[in-house]
Amino acid sequence: MRRGSSKGPFMLLLFLLAGVIVGTVIGNVIANFSNAPIFHESFIIGTQGTPAVLDLIIVKIAFGLSFTINFGTMLGILLGILLYYKV
């Protein structure tokens, strides 16, 4: 009796995270050695400026999250999705 697939949401998240990391690194390396403008462009999604701070006297908590996305990151995400469905 089969208990379920080994590919679940955790594996998809793992493949996507690996794709983002590898794609970003490769995109930055190509941007340093290439004159292609598509690799030099990036945009930031999330909070900008100073993050919101919650001061509880004992501890201070800062809330902020931002993502920097470039062409290499997008290629890494696509590669992660393709590998997820191939494995």
PDB file of N, CA, C and O in Angstrom:
ATOM      1  N   MET A   1       0.835  -1.167   0.000  1.00  0.00           N
ATOM      2  CA  MET A   1       0.000   0.000   0.000  1.00  0.00           C
ATOM      3  C   MET A   1       0.891   1.245   0.000  1.00  0.00           C
ATOM      4  O   MET A   1       1.821   1.365   0.798  1.00  0.00           O
ATOM      5  N   ARG A   2       0.589   2.145  -0.896  1.00  0.00           N
ATOM      6  CA  ARG A   2       1.388   3.359  -1.028  1.00  0.00           C
ATOM      7  C   ARG A   2       0.900   4.416  -0.040  1.00  0.00           C
ATOM      8  O   ARG A   2      -0.298   4.684   0.054  1.00  0.00           O
ATOM      9  N   ARG A   3       1.823   5.004   0.685  1.00  0.00           N
ATOM     10  CA  ARG A   3       1.451   5.965   1.714  1.00  0.00           C
ATOM     11  C   ARG A   3       1.448   7.405   1.222  1.00  0.00           C
ATOM     12  O   ARG A   3       1.045   8.302   1.962  1.00  0.00           O
ATOM     13  N   GLY A   4       1.873   7.641   0.027  1.00  0.00           N
ATOM     14  CA  GLY A   4       1.882   9.007  -0.487  1.00  0.00           C
ATOM     15  C   GLY A   4       3.162   9.284  -1.243  1.00  0.00           C
ATOM     16  O   GLY A   4       4.127   8.521  -1.191  1.00  0.00           O
ATOM     17  N   SER A   5       3.139  10.357  -1.919  1.00  0.00           N
ATOM     18  CA  SER A   5       4.282  10.742  -2.739  1.00  0.00           C
ATOM     19  C   SER A   5       5.369  11.351  -1.862  1.00  0.00           C
ATOM     20  O   SER A   5       5.081  11.993  -0.851  1.00  0.00           O
ATOM     21  N   SER A   6       6.606  11.146  -2.255  1.00  0.00           N
ATOM     22  CA  SER A   6       7.713  11.754  -1.527  1.00  0.00           C
ATOM     23  C   SER A   6       7.864  13.222  -1.906  1.00  0.00           C
ATOM     24  O   SER A   6       8.573  13.968  -1.230  1.00  0.00           O
ATOM     25  N   LYS A   7       7.202  13.640  -2.983  1.00  0.00           N
ATOM     26  CA  LYS A   7       7.259  15.033  -3.391  1.00  0.00           C
ATOM     27  C   LYS A   7       6.079  15.769  -2.778  1.00  0.00           C
ATOM     28  O   LYS A   7       4.931  15.561  -3.173  1.00  0.00           O
ATOM     29  N   GLY A   8       6.358  16.600  -1.845  1.00  0.00           N
ATOM     30  CA  GLY A   8       5.322  17.385  -1.202  1.00  0.00           C
ATOM     31  C   GLY A   8       5.677  18.859  -1.281  1.00  0.00           C
ATOM     32  O   GLY A   8       6.595  19.247  -2.004  1.00  0.00           O
ATOM     33  N   PRO A   9       4.959  19.664  -0.549  1.00  0.00           N
ATOM     34  CA  PRO A   9       5.226  21.100  -0.580  1.00  0.00           C
ATOM     35  C   PRO A   9       6.605  21.458  -0.028  1.00  0.00           C
ATOM     36  O   PRO A   9       7.205  22.447  -0.451  1.00  0.00           O
ATOM     37  N   PHE A  10       7.113  20.657   0.917  1.00  0.00           N
ATOM     38  CA  PHE A  10       8.441  20.934   1.452  1.00  0.00           C
ATOM     39  C   PHE A  10       9.513  20.744   0.377  1.00  0.00           C
ATOM     40  O   PHE A  10      10.454  21.533   0.288  1.00  0.00           O
ATOM     41  N   MET A  11       9.369  19.702  -0.433  1.00  0.00           N
ATOM     42  CA  MET A  11      10.343  19.468  -1.509  1.00  0.00           C
ATOM     43  C   MET A  11      10.266  20.570  -2.567  1.00  0.00           C
ATOM     44  O   MET A  11      11.299  20.994  -3.088  1.00  0.00           O
ATOM     45  N   LEU A  12       9.073  21.035  -2.889  1.00  0.00           N
ATOM     46  CA  LEU A  12       8.929  22.135  -3.844  1.00  0.00           C
ATOM     47  C   LEU A  12       9.605  23.383  -3.307  1.00  0.00           C
ATOM     48  O   LEU A  12      10.317  24.067  -4.042  1.00  0.00           O
ATOM     49  N   LEU A  13       9.389  23.688  -2.033  1.00  0.00           N
ATOM     50  CA  LEU A  13      10.030  24.845  -1.417  1.00  0.00           C
ATOM     51  C   LEU A  13      11.545  24.703  -1.428  1.00  0.00           C
ATOM     52  O   LEU A  13      12.260  25.677  -1.664  1.00  0.00           O
ATOM     53  N   LEU A  14      12.031  23.511  -1.178  1.00  0.00           N
ATOM     54  CA  LEU A  14      13.464  23.258  -1.192  1.00  0.00           C
ATOM     55  C   LEU A  14      14.054  23.462  -2.581  1.00  0.00           C
ATOM     56  O   LEU A  14      15.106  24.087  -2.720  1.00  0.00           O
ATOM     57  N   PHE A  15      13.387  22.941  -3.613  1.00  0.00           N
ATOM     58  CA  PHE A  15      13.852  23.131  -4.983  1.00  0.00           C
ATOM     59  C   PHE A  15      13.804  24.605  -5.381  1.00  0.00           C
ATOM     60  O   PHE A  15      14.718  25.096  -6.043  1.00  0.00           O
ATOM     61  N   LEU A  16      12.750  25.312  -4.985  1.00  0.00           N
ATOM     62  CA  LEU A  16      12.653  26.735  -5.311  1.00  0.00           C
ATOM     63  C   LEU A  16      13.738  27.545  -4.609  1.00  0.00           C
ATOM     64  O   LEU A  16      14.338  28.433  -5.215  1.00  0.00           O
ATOM     65  N   LEU A  17      13.991  27.251  -3.357  1.00  0.00           N
ATOM     66  CA  LEU A  17      15.030  27.956  -2.609  1.00  0.00           C
ATOM     67  C   LEU A  17      16.403  27.711  -3.216  1.00  0.00           C
ATOM     68  O   LEU A  17      17.198  28.640  -3.360  1.00  0.00           O
ATOM     69  N   ALA A  18      16.679  26.460  -3.572  1.00  0.00           N
ATOM     70  CA  ALA A  18      17.955  26.151  -4.214  1.00  0.00           C
ATOM     71  C   ALA A  18      18.058  26.853  -5.564  1.00  0.00           C
ATOM     72  O   ALA A  18      19.125  27.355  -5.918  1.00  0.00           O
ATOM     73  N   GLY A  19      16.967  26.892  -6.317  1.00  0.00           N
ATOM     74  CA  GLY A  19      16.965  27.573  -7.605  1.00  0.00           C
ATOM     75  C   GLY A  19      17.193  29.066  -7.467  1.00  0.00           C
ATOM     76  O   GLY A  19      17.908  29.663  -8.272  1.00  0.00           O
ATOM     77  N   VAL A  20      16.593  29.674  -6.457  1.00  0.00           N
ATOM     78  CA  VAL A  20      16.777  31.110  -6.218  1.00  0.00           C
ATOM     79  C   VAL A  20      18.231  31.408  -5.877  1.00  0.00           C
ATOM     80  O   VAL A  20      18.815  32.350  -6.413  1.00  0.00           O
ATOM     81  N   ILE A  21      18.813  30.620  -4.999  1.00  0.00           N
ATOM     82  CA  ILE A  21      20.193  30.862  -4.581  1.00  0.00           C
ATOM     83  C   ILE A  21      21.153  30.668  -5.748  1.00  0.00           C
ATOM     84  O   ILE A  21      21.990  31.530  -6.014  1.00  0.00           O
ATOM     85  N   VAL A  22      21.035  29.546  -6.440  1.00  0.00           N
ATOM     86  CA  VAL A  22      21.939  29.262  -7.559  1.00  0.00           C
ATOM     87  C   VAL A  22      21.735  30.277  -8.686  1.00  0.00           C
ATOM     88  O   VAL A  22      22.708  30.769  -9.257  1.00  0.00           O
ATOM     89  N   GLY A  23      20.487  30.590  -9.007  1.00  0.00           N
ATOM     90  CA  GLY A  23      20.207  31.547 -10.072  1.00  0.00           C
ATOM     91  C   GLY A  23      20.731  32.934  -9.765  1.00  0.00           C
ATOM     92  O   GLY A  23      21.261  33.602 -10.653  1.00  0.00           O
ATOM     93  N   THR A  24      20.595  33.381  -8.526  1.00  0.00           N
ATOM     94  CA  THR A  24      21.087  34.698  -8.140  1.00  0.00           C
ATOM     95  C   THR A  24      22.605  34.760  -8.220  1.00  0.00           C
ATOM     96  O   THR A  24      23.162  35.739  -8.716  1.00  0.00           O
ATOM     97  N   VAL A  25      23.274  33.726  -7.738  1.00  0.00           N
ATOM     98  CA  VAL A  25      24.740  33.704  -7.796  1.00  0.00           C
ATOM     99  C   VAL A  25      25.213  33.698  -9.245  1.00  0.00           C
ATOM    100  O   VAL A  25      26.116  34.455  -9.601  1.00  0.00           O
ATOM    101  N   ILE A  26      24.620  32.861 -10.078  1.00  0.00           N
ATOM    102  CA  ILE A  26      25.027  32.802 -11.484  1.00  0.00           C
ATOM    103  C   ILE A  26      24.710  34.118 -12.195  1.00  0.00           C
ATOM    104  O   ILE A  26      25.509  34.592 -13.002  1.00  0.00           O
ATOM    105  N   GLY A  27      23.552  34.712 -11.902  1.00  0.00           N
ATOM    106  CA  GLY A  27      23.198  35.998 -12.500  1.00  0.00           C
ATOM    107  C   GLY A  27      24.167  37.099 -12.114  1.00  0.00           C
ATOM    108  O   GLY A  27      24.520  37.927 -12.954  1.00  0.00           O
ATOM    109  N   ASN A  28      24.608  37.129 -10.855  1.00  0.00           N
ATOM    110  CA  ASN A  28      25.576  38.138 -10.428  1.00  0.00           C
ATOM    111  C   ASN A  28      26.940  37.916 -11.057  1.00  0.00           C
ATOM    112  O   ASN A  28      27.623  38.880 -11.403  1.00  0.00           O
ATOM    113  N   VAL A  29      27.351  36.664 -11.210  1.00  0.00           N
ATOM    114  CA  VAL A  29      28.637  36.377 -11.854  1.00  0.00           C
ATOM    115  C   VAL A  29      28.595  36.790 -13.321  1.00  0.00           C
ATOM    116  O   VAL A  29      29.538  37.406 -13.817  1.00  0.00           O
ATOM    117  N   ILE A  30      27.512  36.457 -14.018  1.00  0.00           N
ATOM    118  CA  ILE A  30      27.384  36.841 -15.425  1.00  0.00           C
ATOM    119  C   ILE A  30      27.334  38.361 -15.552  1.00  0.00           C
ATOM    120  O   ILE A  30      27.898  38.910 -16.498  1.00  0.00           O
ATOM    121  N   ALA A  31      26.673  39.055 -14.625  1.00  0.00           N
ATOM    122  CA  ALA A  31      26.598  40.514 -14.678  1.00  0.00           C
ATOM    123  C   ALA A  31      27.973  41.149 -14.519  1.00  0.00           C
ATOM    124  O   ALA A  31      28.235  42.203 -15.097  1.00  0.00           O
ATOM    125  N   ASN A  32      28.859  40.520 -13.741  1.00  0.00           N
ATOM    126  CA  ASN A  32      30.194  41.071 -13.561  1.00  0.00           C
ATOM    127  C   ASN A  32      31.070  40.907 -14.797  1.00  0.00           C
ATOM    128  O   ASN A  32      31.956  41.728 -15.035  1.00  0.00           O
ATOM    129  N   PHE A  33      30.840  39.862 -15.586  1.00  0.00           N
ATOM    130  CA  PHE A  33      31.694  39.585 -16.733  1.00  0.00           C
ATOM    131  C   PHE A  33      31.036  39.874 -18.069  1.00  0.00           C
ATOM    132  O   PHE A  33      31.649  39.647 -19.113  1.00  0.00           O
ATOM    133  N   SER A  34      29.812  40.364 -18.066  1.00  0.00           N
ATOM    134  CA  SER A  34      29.072  40.555 -19.304  1.00  0.00           C
ATOM    135  C   SER A  34      28.589  41.999 -19.412  1.00  0.00           C
ATOM    136  O   SER A  34      28.421  42.695 -18.411  1.00  0.00           O
ATOM    137  N   ASN A  35      28.372  42.425 -20.647  1.00  0.00           N
ATOM    138  CA  ASN A  35      27.805  43.748 -20.873  1.00  0.00           C
ATOM    139  C   ASN A  35      26.323  43.676 -21.186  1.00  0.00           C
ATOM    140  O   ASN A  35      25.719  44.684 -21.551  1.00  0.00           O
ATOM    141  N   ALA A  36      25.730  42.503 -21.050  1.00  0.00           N
ATOM    142  CA  ALA A  36      24.302  42.336 -21.336  1.00  0.00           C
ATOM    143  C   ALA A  36      23.487  43.099 -20.288  1.00  0.00           C
ATOM    144  O   ALA A  36      23.610  42.818 -19.096  1.00  0.00           O
ATOM    145  N   PRO A  37      22.664  44.050 -20.708  1.00  0.00           N
ATOM    146  CA  PRO A  37      21.927  44.861 -19.730  1.00  0.00           C
ATOM    147  C   PRO A  37      20.862  44.088 -18.953  1.00  0.00           C
ATOM    148  O   PRO A  37      20.438  44.523 -17.883  1.00  0.00           O
ATOM    149  N   ILE A  38      20.432  42.950 -19.484  1.00  0.00           N
ATOM    150  CA  ILE A  38      19.382  42.191 -18.797  1.00  0.00           C
ATOM    151  C   ILE A  38      19.880  41.629 -17.458  1.00  0.00           C
ATOM    152  O   ILE A  38      19.083  41.433 -16.540  1.00  0.00           O
ATOM    153  N   PHE A  39      21.176  41.372 -17.340  1.00  0.00           N
ATOM    154  CA  PHE A  39      21.723  40.837 -16.094  1.00  0.00           C
ATOM    155  C   PHE A  39      22.062  41.942 -15.090  1.00  0.00           C
ATOM    156  O   PHE A  39      22.266  41.661 -13.909  1.00  0.00           O
ATOM    157  N   HIS A  40      22.123  43.191 -15.548  1.00  0.00           N
ATOM    158  CA  HIS A  40      22.434  44.299 -14.645  1.00  0.00           C
ATOM    159  C   HIS A  40      21.189  44.883 -13.984  1.00  0.00           C
ATOM    160  O   HIS A  40      21.292  45.595 -12.986  1.00  0.00           O
ATOM    161  N   GLU A  41      20.025  44.588 -14.530  1.00  0.00           N
ATOM    162  CA  GLU A  41      18.785  45.111 -13.975  1.00  0.00           C
ATOM    163  C   GLU A  41      18.291  44.212 -12.841  1.00  0.00           C
ATOM    164  O   GLU A  41      18.315  42.986 -12.952  1.00  0.00           O
ATOM    165  N   SER A  42      17.850  44.831 -11.760  1.00  0.00           N
ATOM    166  CA  SER A  42      17.222  44.097 -10.678  1.00  0.00           C
ATOM    167  C   SER A  42      16.214  45.011 -10.005  1.00  0.00           C
ATOM    168  O   SER A  42      16.327  46.234 -10.086  1.00  0.00           O
ATOM    169  N   PHE A  43      15.241  44.429  -9.351  1.00  0.00           N
ATOM    170  CA  PHE A  43      14.266  45.236  -8.637  1.00  0.00           C
ATOM    171  C   PHE A  43      14.016  44.630  -7.270  1.00  0.00           C
ATOM    172  O   PHE A  43      14.210  43.435  -7.049  1.00  0.00           O
ATOM    173  N   ILE A  44      13.582  45.486  -6.363  1.00  0.00           N
ATOM    174  CA  ILE A  44      13.405  45.096  -4.964  1.00  0.00           C
ATOM    175  C   ILE A  44      11.915  45.095  -4.635  1.00  0.00           C
ATOM    176  O   ILE A  44      11.204  46.064  -4.901  1.00  0.00           O
ATOM    177  N   ILE A  45      11.464  43.999  -4.058  1.00  0.00           N
ATOM    178  CA  ILE A  45      10.091  43.874  -3.592  1.00  0.00           C
ATOM    179  C   ILE A  45      10.132  43.792  -2.071  1.00  0.00           C
ATOM    180  O   ILE A  45      10.878  42.981  -1.522  1.00  0.00           O
ATOM    181  N   GLY A  46       9.362  44.598  -1.394  1.00  0.00           N
ATOM    182  CA  GLY A  46       9.289  44.517   0.060  1.00  0.00           C
ATOM    183  C   GLY A  46       9.435  45.873   0.710  1.00  0.00           C
ATOM    184  O   GLY A  46       9.258  46.904   0.061  1.00  0.00           O
ATOM    185  N   THR A  47       9.756  45.874   1.980  1.00  0.00           N
ATOM    186  CA  THR A  47       9.892  47.115   2.730  1.00  0.00           C
ATOM    187  C   THR A  47      11.200  47.790   2.359  1.00  0.00           C
ATOM    188  O   THR A  47      12.230  47.141   2.177  1.00  0.00           O
ATOM    189  N   GLN A  48      11.135  49.087   2.254  1.00  0.00           N
ATOM    190  CA  GLN A  48      12.335  49.858   1.957  1.00  0.00           C
ATOM    191  C   GLN A  48      12.469  50.959   2.995  1.00  0.00           C
ATOM    192  O   GLN A  48      11.474  51.393   3.576  1.00  0.00           O
ATOM    193  N   GLY A  49      13.657  51.399   3.224  1.00  0.00           N
ATOM    194  CA  GLY A  49      13.885  52.383   4.277  1.00  0.00           C
ATOM    195  C   GLY A  49      14.107  51.677   5.590  1.00  0.00           C
ATOM    196  O   GLY A  49      14.635  50.565   5.624  1.00  0.00           O
ATOM    197  N   THR A  50      13.704  52.318   6.675  1.00  0.00           N
ATOM    198  CA  THR A  50      13.886  51.712   7.987  1.00  0.00           C
ATOM    199  C   THR A  50      12.734  50.753   8.282  1.00  0.00           C
ATOM    200  O   THR A  50      11.584  51.062   7.971  1.00  0.00           O
ATOM    201  N   PRO A  51      13.018  49.615   8.866  1.00  0.00           N
ATOM    202  CA  PRO A  51      11.944  48.663   9.181  1.00  0.00           C
ATOM    203  C   PRO A  51      11.118  49.138  10.377  1.00  0.00           C
ATOM    204  O   PRO A  51      11.564  49.983  11.154  1.00  0.00           O
ATOM    205  N   ALA A  52       9.933  48.598  10.513  1.00  0.00           N
ATOM    206  CA  ALA A  52       9.089  48.888  11.681  1.00  0.00           C
ATOM    207  C   ALA A  52       9.698  48.210  12.902  1.00  0.00           C
ATOM    208  O   ALA A  52      10.116  47.055  12.831  1.00  0.00           O
ATOM    209  N   VAL A  53       9.747  48.920  14.012  1.00  0.00           N
ATOM    210  CA  VAL A  53      10.382  48.409  15.228  1.00  0.00           C
ATOM    211  C   VAL A  53       9.347  48.330  16.343  1.00  0.00           C
ATOM    212  O   VAL A  53       8.606  49.281  16.590  1.00  0.00           O
ATOM    213  N   LEU A  54       9.310  47.181  17.009  1.00  0.00           N
ATOM    214  CA  LEU A  54       8.476  46.983  18.193  1.00  0.00           C
ATOM    215  C   LEU A  54       9.402  46.938  19.403  1.00  0.00           C
ATOM    216  O   LEU A  54      10.193  46.008  19.556  1.00  0.00           O
ATOM    217  N   ASP A  55       9.296  47.950  20.259  1.00  0.00           N
ATOM    218  CA  ASP A  55      10.171  48.051  21.427  1.00  0.00           C
ATOM    219  C   ASP A  55       9.400  47.590  22.667  1.00  0.00           C
ATOM    220  O   ASP A  55       8.460  48.251  23.107  1.00  0.00           O
ATOM    221  N   LEU A  56       9.813  46.442  23.225  1.00  0.00           N
ATOM    222  CA  LEU A  56       9.182  45.888  24.426  1.00  0.00           C
ATOM    223  C   LEU A  56      10.065  46.041  25.657  1.00  0.00           C
ATOM    224  O   LEU A  56       9.936  45.271  26.610  1.00  0.00           O
ATOM    225  N   ILE A  57      10.944  47.007  25.650  1.00  0.00           N
ATOM    226  CA  ILE A  57      11.891  47.353  26.697  1.00  0.00           C
ATOM    227  C   ILE A  57      12.927  46.249  26.916  1.00  0.00           C
ATOM    228  O   ILE A  57      14.124  46.532  26.946  1.00  0.00           O
ATOM    229  N   ILE A  58      12.501  45.031  27.066  1.00  0.00           N
ATOM    230  CA  ILE A  58      13.443  43.927  27.239  1.00  0.00           C
ATOM    231  C   ILE A  58      14.060  43.544  25.904  1.00  0.00           C
ATOM    232  O   ILE A  58      15.245  43.220  25.823  1.00  0.00           O
ATOM    233  N   VAL A  59      13.257  43.582  24.875  1.00  0.00           N
ATOM    234  CA  VAL A  59      13.717  43.168  23.555  1.00  0.00           C
ATOM    235  C   VAL A  59      13.130  44.106  22.504  1.00  0.00           C
ATOM    236  O   VAL A  59      12.003  44.580  22.648  1.00  0.00           O
ATOM    237  N   LYS A  60      13.889  44.369  21.460  1.00  0.00           N
ATOM    238  CA  LYS A  60      13.402  45.140  20.321  1.00  0.00           C
ATOM    239  C   LYS A  60      13.298  44.195  19.125  1.00  0.00           C
ATOM    240  O   LYS A  60      14.225  43.440  18.830  1.00  0.00           O
ATOM    241  N   ILE A  61      12.167  44.252  18.452  1.00  0.00           N
ATOM    242  CA  ILE A  61      11.944  43.405  17.291  1.00  0.00           C
ATOM    243  C   ILE A  61      11.765  44.311  16.085  1.00  0.00           C
ATOM    244  O   ILE A  61      10.936  45.220  16.098  1.00  0.00           O
ATOM    245  N   ALA A  62      12.546  44.058  15.043  1.00  0.00           N
ATOM    246  CA  ALA A  62      12.448  44.837  13.811  1.00  0.00           C
ATOM    247  C   ALA A  62      11.773  43.975  12.750  1.00  0.00           C
ATOM    248  O   ALA A  62      12.154  42.823  12.544  1.00  0.00           O
ATOM    249  N   PHE A  63      10.775  44.532  12.083  1.00  0.00           N
ATOM    250  CA  PHE A  63      10.032  43.833  11.044  1.00  0.00           C
ATOM    251  C   PHE A  63      10.379  44.432   9.691  1.00  0.00           C
ATOM    252  O   PHE A  63      10.152  45.617   9.445  1.00  0.00           O
ATOM    253  N   GLY A  64      10.921  43.617   8.838  1.00  0.00           N
ATOM    254  CA  GLY A  64      11.233  44.070   7.493  1.00  0.00           C
ATOM    255  C   GLY A  64      11.594  42.878   6.627  1.00  0.00           C
ATOM    256  O   GLY A  64      12.218  41.925   7.095  1.00  0.00           O
ATOM    257  N   LEU A  65      11.205  42.934   5.376  1.00  0.00           N
ATOM    258  CA  LEU A  65      11.482  41.846   4.457  1.00  0.00           C
ATOM    259  C   LEU A  65      11.567  42.421   3.055  1.00  0.00           C
ATOM    260  O   LEU A  65      10.689  43.174   2.634  1.00  0.00           O
ATOM    261  N   SER A  66      12.612  42.072   2.340  1.00  0.00           N
ATOM    262  CA  SER A  66      12.721  42.525   0.955  1.00  0.00           C
ATOM    263  C   SER A  66      13.410  41.446   0.127  1.00  0.00           C
ATOM    264  O   SER A  66      14.259  40.703   0.618  1.00  0.00           O
ATOM    265  N   PHE A  67      13.024  41.386  -1.123  1.00  0.00           N
ATOM    266  CA  PHE A  67      13.583  40.448  -2.077  1.00  0.00           C
ATOM    267  C   PHE A  67      14.184  41.239  -3.229  1.00  0.00           C
ATOM    268  O   PHE A  67      13.547  42.146  -3.764  1.00  0.00           O
ATOM    269  N   THR A  68      15.405  40.897  -3.608  1.00  0.00           N
ATOM    270  CA  THR A  68      16.023  41.483  -4.788  1.00  0.00           C
ATOM    271  C   THR A  68      15.989  40.430  -5.884  1.00  0.00           C
ATOM    272  O   THR A  68      16.563  39.350  -5.749  1.00  0.00           O
ATOM    273  N   ILE A  69      15.314  40.760  -6.957  1.00  0.00           N
ATOM    274  CA  ILE A  69      15.108  39.801  -8.035  1.00  0.00           C
ATOM    275  C   ILE A  69      15.780  40.314  -9.298  1.00  0.00           C
ATOM    276  O   ILE A  69      15.612  41.472  -9.678  1.00  0.00           O
ATOM    277  N   ASN A  70      16.549  39.431  -9.950  1.00  0.00           N
ATOM    278  CA  ASN A  70      17.144  39.752 -11.240  1.00  0.00           C
ATOM    279  C   ASN A  70      16.844  38.618 -12.221  1.00  0.00           C
ATOM    280  O   ASN A  70      16.136  37.668 -11.887  1.00  0.00           O
ATOM    281  N   PHE A  71      17.380  38.728 -13.410  1.00  0.00           N
ATOM    282  CA  PHE A  71      17.092  37.744 -14.454  1.00  0.00           C
ATOM    283  C   PHE A  71      17.600  36.353 -14.062  1.00  0.00           C
ATOM    284  O   PHE A  71      16.938  35.353 -14.342  1.00  0.00           O
ATOM    285  N   GLY A  72      18.751  36.284 -13.427  1.00  0.00           N
ATOM    286  CA  GLY A  72      19.291  35.002 -12.988  1.00  0.00           C
ATOM    287  C   GLY A  72      18.407  34.341 -11.948  1.00  0.00           C
ATOM    288  O   GLY A  72      18.273  33.117 -11.936  1.00  0.00           O
ATOM    289  N   THR A  73      17.803  35.133 -11.075  1.00  0.00           N
ATOM    290  CA  THR A  73      16.886  34.597 -10.072  1.00  0.00           C
ATOM    291  C   THR A  73      15.676  33.958 -10.736  1.00  0.00           C
ATOM    292  O   THR A  73      15.238  32.878 -10.341  1.00  0.00           O
ATOM    293  N   MET A  74      15.138  34.633 -11.747  1.00  0.00           N
ATOM    294  CA  MET A  74      13.972  34.091 -12.452  1.00  0.00           C
ATOM    295  C   MET A  74      14.332  32.784 -13.166  1.00  0.00           C
ATOM    296  O   MET A  74      13.543  31.839 -13.162  1.00  0.00           O
ATOM    297  N   LEU A  75      15.507  32.730 -13.771  1.00  0.00           N
ATOM    298  CA  LEU A  75      15.945  31.488 -14.420  1.00  0.00           C
ATOM    299  C   LEU A  75      16.127  30.371 -13.392  1.00  0.00           C
ATOM    300  O   LEU A  75      15.797  29.217 -13.666  1.00  0.00           O
ATOM    301  N   GLY A  76      16.647  30.705 -12.221  1.00  0.00           N
ATOM    302  CA  GLY A  76      16.814  29.718 -11.154  1.00  0.00           C
ATOM    303  C   GLY A  76      15.488  29.174 -10.652  1.00  0.00           C
ATOM    304  O   GLY A  76      15.377  27.982 -10.365  1.00  0.00           O
ATOM    305  N   ILE A  77      14.485  30.031 -10.542  1.00  0.00           N
ATOM    306  CA  ILE A  77      13.152  29.586 -10.124  1.00  0.00           C
ATOM    307  C   ILE A  77      12.574  28.623 -11.150  1.00  0.00           C
ATOM    308  O   ILE A  77      12.034  27.576 -10.793  1.00  0.00           O
ATOM    309  N   LEU A  78      12.689  28.979 -12.423  1.00  0.00           N
ATOM    310  CA  LEU A  78      12.194  28.089 -13.476  1.00  0.00           C
ATOM    311  C   LEU A  78      12.936  26.754 -13.478  1.00  0.00           C
ATOM    312  O   LEU A  78      12.324  25.701 -13.662  1.00  0.00           O
ATOM    313  N   LEU A  79      14.248  26.798 -13.276  1.00  0.00           N
ATOM    314  CA  LEU A  79      15.037  25.573 -13.211  1.00  0.00           C
ATOM    315  C   LEU A  79      14.624  24.714 -12.016  1.00  0.00           C
ATOM    316  O   LEU A  79      14.543  23.492 -12.133  1.00  0.00           O
ATOM    317  N   GLY A  80      14.364  25.343 -10.871  1.00  0.00           N
ATOM    318  CA  GLY A  80      13.918  24.611  -9.693  1.00  0.00           C
ATOM    319  C   GLY A  80      12.574  23.931  -9.913  1.00  0.00           C
ATOM    320  O   GLY A  80      12.377  22.791  -9.490  1.00  0.00           O
ATOM    321  N   ILE A  81      11.648  24.623 -10.573  1.00  0.00           N
ATOM    322  CA  ILE A  81      10.344  24.024 -10.862  1.00  0.00           C
ATOM    323  C   ILE A  81      10.480  22.859 -11.833  1.00  0.00           C
ATOM    324  O   ILE A  81       9.859  21.812 -11.647  1.00  0.00           O
ATOM    325  N   LEU A  82      11.296  23.044 -12.869  1.00  0.00           N
ATOM    326  CA  LEU A  82      11.504  21.955 -13.831  1.00  0.00           C
ATOM    327  C   LEU A  82      12.130  20.733 -13.171  1.00  0.00           C
ATOM    328  O   LEU A  82      11.713  19.603 -13.427  1.00  0.00           O
ATOM    329  N   LEU A  83      13.123  20.955 -12.329  1.00  0.00           N
ATOM    330  CA  LEU A  83      13.767  19.828 -11.638  1.00  0.00           C
ATOM    331  C   LEU A  83      12.812  19.149 -10.664  1.00  0.00           C
ATOM    332  O   LEU A  83      12.872  17.932 -10.486  1.00  0.00           O
ATOM    333  N   TYR A  84      11.943  19.913 -10.040  1.00  0.00           N
ATOM    334  CA  TYR A  84      10.977  19.345  -9.102  1.00  0.00           C
ATOM    335  C   TYR A  84      10.058  18.357  -9.827  1.00  0.00           C
ATOM    336  O   TYR A  84       9.777  17.275  -9.310  1.00  0.00           O
ATOM    337  N   TYR A  85       9.596  18.724 -11.010  1.00  0.00           N
ATOM    338  CA  TYR A  85       8.686  17.837 -11.727  1.00  0.00           C
ATOM    339  C   TYR A  85       9.415  16.701 -12.445  1.00  0.00           C
ATOM    340  O   TYR A  85       8.787  15.696 -12.780  1.00  0.00           O
ATOM    341  N   LYS A  86      10.709  16.831 -12.690  1.00  0.00           N
ATOM    342  CA  LYS A  86      11.479  15.767 -13.325  1.00  0.00           C
ATOM    343  C   LYS A  86      11.889  14.687 -12.336  1.00  0.00           C
ATOM    344  O   LYS A  86      11.976  13.514 -12.699  1.00  0.00           O
ATOM    345  N   VAL A  87      12.141  15.072 -11.094  1.00  0.00           N
ATOM    346  CA  VAL A  87      12.647  14.121 -10.084  1.00  0.00           C
ATOM    347  C   VAL A  87      11.529  13.295  -9.527  1.00  0.00           C
ATOM    348  O   VAL A  87      11.759  12.444  -8.668  1.00  0.00           O
TER     349      VAL A  87
END
